[in-house]
Amino acid sequence: MKQAYHSNAVTNIHIRNDISGSKLKNSEIAEKFNISEATVSKWKNRENFGDKSSKPHKINYTFTDLQKAVLVQVRKLTWWALDEITEAVFPENPLSKRSAVYRVFIKEGINKKPEEEKEKAKKFKEYEPGYLHIDVTYLPKLDGTKYYLFVAIDRATRTLYYKVYQAKTAENTEIFMNECLEFFPFEITHVLTDNGLEFTNKLIKSKKEEYCTKPSKLDEICNENDIDHRLTKPGTPKTNGMVERVNDTIKTGTIKQNEYENKQQMNNDLMNFIVHYNLYRRHGSLRKELNVKTPFDAIEKWYKIKPEIFKEKPDVFKQKILSLKPN
């Protein structure tokens, strides 16, 4: 096998062997081979003439054994993207931990998603921009008042919009849906929700045990705008898992990190997060063939692919997002 040397090595095995057995003075050997006396002394005192490893004797790892175990467990259980796991485990400063998390995945052989997981992902039908997943999640109670966050995320671009309300009602759903129609830069074609009373009347029973057929307020807006309102199968919220996961992402980046004295502080924090999420946060779940990193990148790419489905240009939409940021 060919001997491998360090890139800065000035001697080889044969020269080192000659140095070790030479009776000449160190200075004479150094002049003979055009090397330093320190190099001569080093090889005279060695029994093995191969290069030693340059690997440090002691490696200071970024994570503790417990942290690494948590990262590995989360990856194997969810197969979330690198950025999503990093942000979930280290929400306080995910960018500084990203490369270290990736090194853990490489060492454990879990940096690439298994083929069976990829096949599962393929079963999730892809749509163009305009398919919204909508849900309501709870926020902290402040000054004795309950607050709810109505959340909408677009399946294709992961563009996110949400709004704080004081009640989980059909009336607030109506208001929120109208805001979604105004906010998103493309035509909305589908809406997916669970079977909550704020979204649908279909599970309401009369005294005669007959299900309600009257359209909900959300149904009415969808009918007016030619939007297909779909419902998850009762008792199976996993089918709306995209918005369930983003609910947790929002909370991890805001209310789980900070305490608020009033609604205004909470709302300001939420608005700062939505700007960061849409414009700057890397999102590993976006379609690989789009070659984009953030939801806004996906908006720009889709605008080039299908401009006819858009109501406004990406630069106009970007200013709309930035306008959400508190002064």
N, C-alpha and C positions, 0 to 999 in steps of 0.2 A: 504493500500500500504506500502511496506517495506521502512523504512527510509534509504536514501542514505547519507553517510558521506564522508567528505574529506578523502583522503588516509592517512593523518597524524593526523587525529582526535584522541584524547586520552580520550574523554568522549562521552557518548551517551545522548539521550533525557532524560532518567530517572535520570542519574547522574546530568545533568544540572538542572533539576527540583528540585532535592534535594539540590543542591548548592544554588539555588535562594531562597528557603524557609528556609534554615538552619540559626540557631541563633549562631552557633559557629564562632570563629574567622577565618579569612582567612587562617592563618597558620595551624590551626587545621583541617580545611576542606581539605587543600592541602595535609596534612599528611595522612588523612583518605583515600583519593582517589588516592594518589601517583601522584599528579599533581602539577604544579607550582602555586604560589599565583597569578601570573598574569592571569592564566586561570580561577582561582576562581573569581577574580575581574571582568573578562570579562563577565562570565555567571550570576553574581549577578546583573549586570547592563543591562541585556538583558531581553526583554519581550517575544521575540520569540526565541525558543531553536533550531531551524533548522540551518544548515550551510548556510552561505551566499555564493552567487556566487563569484567565484574567477576571473570572467571576469573583465578586467580593466574598470574603470569608463569612461575613454576616450581612444578611439582607434585611433592611427595615421595611416591612410591608405596610401599605396604607391602611389595611383593614385588620381587625382582630379576627380570630378564628370564628367567633360567634357571628360577626358581621358577614364574613364570607359564607358561612352556613346559611344565613338568612337569604343572601343574594342567590345562592344556588337553588335553595328551596323555592323561592318566588319564581325564578326562571323556569324550573321544571314543572311547577304547578300551572303556570299561566302561559308561558312562552310569549310574554309581552315583549315589545321591542326594547332595545337597550335604553333609549331615552326615557321610556315610560317607567321601567324598573328603577333606574337611577333616581328619577324624580320622586317616585313613591317611597323609596328607602331613605334617600337623603334630600328631602324637600328644601332644606335650608340653603343648600348650595350645590345643586346637581351638576353644573358644568365643570366644577373642579374635581368631581369624583368620576366623571364619565369614562375617562380612559382607564382608570384603575378598575372600575367595574368590568370593562371589556377584557382586561387582562385576566381577571378571575374566571370569566366565562371561557376564555381560550384555554387556560390551564385545566379547567374541568371538562373540556371538550363539549361545551354547550353553547358555543358562540354561533352555531348554525342550527336553525330550526329543523327538527327531524321531518322526513318526508311525509309521515302520517299526519303531522300537525299542519303541514302545508296543504294536504288534501282536505283536511277539515275546513281550512280557511277558504278553499275554493268553493265550498258549498254555500258560502255567503254571497248571494247574488250581487253583482256590481251594477250600479246605476250611475247615470250622469248626475251632475249637480242638480239639486232640487228635491231630493228625498230626505225629509227631516225626521229625525227621531226626537220626540218631545216627552218630557217627564217633569215631575215636580219633586223637589227634595226639601228637607227641613233645614232651617237656619237657626242659630242661637236665639233664645228669647231675650229681648232687651227691654228693660223698664216694664216688665210684666207683659210685653206684647209678643205674640208669636209672629215669626216671619217665614215665608216660603220662597224658594227660588224656582221659577219656571225656566226650564232649560230646553234649548233646541240645538241640535248638532246635525250638520249636513253629512250624509253618508259618504259622498264621493270626495269632498274636499276637507272634511272635518272642521269646517268653519263653524264657529260657536257663537251663540247669542243667548243671553239670559236676562232676567229682570226680577227684582224683589217685589213681593206682594205680601199683604197682611192676611190673606185668606186663600184657601185652596178651593176656589169656586169655578163654576162654569162661566160666570161673568168675567172673571179675571183671565180665564183661558181664552175667551173671545178677544179681550184687549191684547193679550200676549200674541195671539195668532196674527192679529192685524199689525202688530209691531214687527213680527217676523216677515210679513209680506213687504213691509217698508224697508226692513234692514237688509235682507239678503239680496245680493246683486243679480241673481238669476231667478227665473220663473220657478215657483214651487209646484211640483207635480204630485208628490206623495207625502203623507204624514203618517207616522206610526206612533201609536200611544198604547198605554195599557188600558184597562177597563175601568179606571177610576171614574167616579161620578162627575168629576170636573171635565172629563173628556167625552163620555158617551152615556146614553140612556138605555143601552141595550140590555143591561142586567137588572134594570128596575122592574119589579113585578107588581102587578095590581093585586087587589084583594082576591081577584079571580085566578091568581097565579098565572096571569098572562104577561109576557114581556112587553115592555114599552116599545112602540114603533115610531115615536115622535123624534125627529132629529135633534141632536144636542146643539148647543150654540156653536161648538166647533164644527159639527157636521154642516150647519148652515153656511158658515164661512167657506168651508171646503167646496160645497156645492156651488156657491156663487162664483168661485174662482177655478172651477174645474180641477179640483184637487182630490185625489183618491185617499180618503181617510181609512187607514187600516188599523186593526186592533190586534194586540198580542193574544195568544191563547190564554184564557183565564187560568190563573195559578202558575203560569210559566213566564216570569219576568225576564228570564234569560234571553228570550227572543228580542227584547229591547235592550240587550246588554251594552250596546255602544253608548247609549246615553247614561246608563247606570254607571258605567266606568268613568265617563267624563264628569259625572256628579262627584265621584270620589276625588278625581284629579283637581277639580275646582276647590273642594274643601281642604285638600291637602295643601294647596298653594295659598289658602286664605284663612278660613276660620279655625283650622286645626293648628295654625301657627300663631295667630294673633288673638288678643282679646280686645273687645270694643266697648267704649263707653256709651255709644248711641248708634242709631241706625245709619247716620251719615258717615261715620267712620267705617262701618262695615261695608256700606255701599261703595265708598271710595276705594277700599281695598279690592272689592270684587271687580270694579271697573278697570282698575290698573291691571288686574290679572287677565281680564278678557282681551285687553289690548296686547299684552305680552303673548297670550296663547295664540291669537290669530295671526300676529305679525312675526313673532320671533321664536316661539317654542318649536323645537324640532319634534316631528311626529313620525315615528317609525312605521305606523300602520297605513300610511298613504300608499297607493298603488305604485309598485316599484318601477313600472314602465313609464310613469310620469316623470321620474327622476327629480322629485321635489322634496323639500325638507319641512316646510311650514304650511299651514292652511292657506295663507295668502299666496305662497308660491303655487299651490295647486289651483287657486283662483286664476292666477295669471296664465298658467299652462292651459287650463280648460277654456279660457277666453280665446286663446289662439286656435284651439281645436274646434270649438263650437261657439262662435260668437253670437249666433242667432238665439241661443237660450238665455243670453244675458240682457238685463235691463239697463245696466250702466257699466262703464269701463272700470278696470281694476284700480286705476289711480284715483278715481272718484270714490270707489268703495274704501280704499285705504284711508282717505281723509275722513270718511264716515266713522271708521273704526277709531282713528285717533281722536275724533271729537268726543268719544266716550270717556276718555281719560280726564279725571278731575283736574281743574286748574290748580 
